[in-house]
Amino acid sequence: MASHPDVGDSAPDFTLPSTQGEITLSKSLASGAVLLVFYPGDDTPVCTRQLCDYRDNLAVFSGLGVQVIALNPQPIASHEKFAKKHTLPFPVAADEGGKVCKLYGAAGLFGMTKRALILVGRDGRVQWRKTDFPIFYESAGEIRDAIANLTR
């Protein structure tokens, strides 16, 4: 296995505080697949555009049976302010210390989180992953197309 779970590997379980209360990956999977959205920072220009795109196109994800969980190492207070300001309808989880970011290969240089997307299927296995340069992100439509093309 790579230094992070790759497609087909079991996704490490975790429990984190979020803007919608404590979340546990395995419990979330009981309701369907989960798209983990690792992003560098609250209220930064590209991250704000990315998460607002996902907010505005949440029907794209729900239509595919996919829940969205955004996360990075910033504290819960920062996430709460960010989520409220932009009315984010999905949980934004605080991975303080960056343990989950490291587990999933989303920890970058100098403590910065890489922009990464990891789709975990109901079976707890990674179905798709994509890492982008910090100034780019996958739009909701691009993610829909990638997920729709997966072999089920």
C-alpha positions in Angstrom: 0.0 0.0 0.0 1.2 3.5 -0.7 1.8 6.0 2.1 -1.9 6.8 1.9 -4.9 4.7 1.0 -5.2 4.4 -2.8 -8.1 3.2 -4.9 -9.3 -0.1 -3.7 -7.7 0.2 -0.2 -9.7 0.4 3.0 -10.2 4.0 4.1 -8.9 4.6 7.7 -11.8 5.4 10.1 -11.7 8.6 12.1 -13.8 10.7 14.4 -13.5 14.5 14.4 -15.4 17.5 15.7 -17.2 19.4 12.9 -19.6 22.3 12.3 -22.4 19.7 12.6 -21.2 17.9 15.7 -18.8 15.0 16.0 -18.5 12.9 12.8 -17.2 9.4 12.4 -16.4 8.2 8.9 -17.8 4.7 9.4 -21.1 6.0 10.8 -21.4 8.4 7.9 -20.9 5.6 5.4 -24.0 3.9 6.7 -25.9 6.6 4.8 -23.9 6.4 1.6 -20.6 7.2 0.0 -18.6 10.1 1.4 -16.4 12.6 -0.5 -13.6 13.8 1.8 -12.6 17.3 0.7 -9.2 18.2 2.1 -8.6 21.9 1.5 -5.8 24.3 2.6 -7.6 27.1 4.4 -10.8 28.7 5.6 -11.7 32.0 3.8 -8.9 31.8 1.3 -10.0 32.7 -2.2 -9.7 29.3 -4.0 -10.9 27.3 -1.0 -13.9 29.6 -0.6 -14.8 29.3 -4.4 -14.4 25.5 -4.2 -16.6 24.9 -1.1 -19.2 27.4 -2.3 -19.3 25.6 -5.7 -20.0 22.3 -3.7 -22.6 24.2 -1.7 -24.3 25.5 -4.7 -24.2 22.2 -6.5 -25.0 19.9 -3.5 -27.7 18.2 -5.6 -25.0 16.9 -7.9 -23.5 15.0 -5.0 -26.8 13.9 -3.4 -28.0 12.7 -6.8 -25.0 10.4 -6.8 -25.7 9.2 -3.2 -22.6 11.0 -2.0 -22.2 13.0 1.2 -19.6 15.8 1.4 -17.3 16.3 4.4 -14.7 19.1 4.2 -11.7 19.1 6.5 -8.3 20.6 7.4 -6.3 21.1 10.5 -7.7 24.5 11.4 -9.6 24.8 14.7 -13.4 24.2 15.0 -13.9 27.9 15.8 -12.4 28.9 12.4 -14.6 26.3 10.6 -17.7 27.5 12.4 -17.1 31.1 11.4 -16.3 30.1 7.8 -19.3 27.7 7.4 -21.7 30.3 8.8 -20.4 33.1 6.6 -20.8 31.0 3.5 -23.8 28.9 4.7 -22.1 25.6 4.0 -24.7 22.8 4.4 -22.1 20.0 4.9 -19.9 19.3 7.9 -16.5 21.1 8.0 -14.3 19.0 10.3 -11.4 20.1 12.4 -8.4 17.8 12.1 -6.3 19.7 14.6 -2.8 18.2 14.6 -3.4 17.0 11.0 -3.6 13.2 11.8 -6.3 12.5 9.3 -4.7 14.7 6.7 -1.5 12.6 7.1 -3.4 9.3 7.0 -5.0 10.2 3.7 -1.9 11.7 2.1 -3.2 15.3 2.2 -0.5 16.7 4.5 1.7 19.1 2.6 4.9 21.0 3.3 5.1 23.3 6.3 1.8 22.0 7.7 -0.2 23.2 4.7 -3.0 20.8 3.7 -3.0 19.6 0.1 -6.2 20.1 -2.0 -7.3 16.5 -2.3 -10.6 14.7 -2.9 -11.1 11.1 -1.8 -14.3 9.2 -2.5 -15.0 6.5 0.1 -17.7 4.0 -0.9 -20.2 2.5 1.5 -18.0 -0.5 1.7 -15.3 1.6 3.3 -12.9 1.4 0.4 -11.4 4.3 -1.6 -13.2 4.5 -5.0 -11.5 7.6 -6.4 -8.9 10.1 -5.4 -7.6 13.3 -6.9 -5.0 15.8 -5.7 -4.8 19.3 -7.3 -2.4 22.1 -7.2 -3.3 24.6 -4.5 -4.6 27.2 -7.0 -6.9 24.7 -8.8 -9.8 22.6 -7.7 -12.3 20.1 -9.3 -15.7 21.6 -9.8 -18.8 19.8 -8.8 -19.5 19.0 -12.4 -16.0 17.5 -12.9 -16.4 15.4 -9.8 -19.9 14.2 -11.0 -18.4 13.1 -14.3 -15.5 11.3 -12.6 -17.8 9.5 -10.2 -20.3 8.6 -13.0 -17.4 7.0 -15.0 -16.4 4.7 -12.1 -16.9 1.0 -12.7 -19.3 -0.1 -10.0 
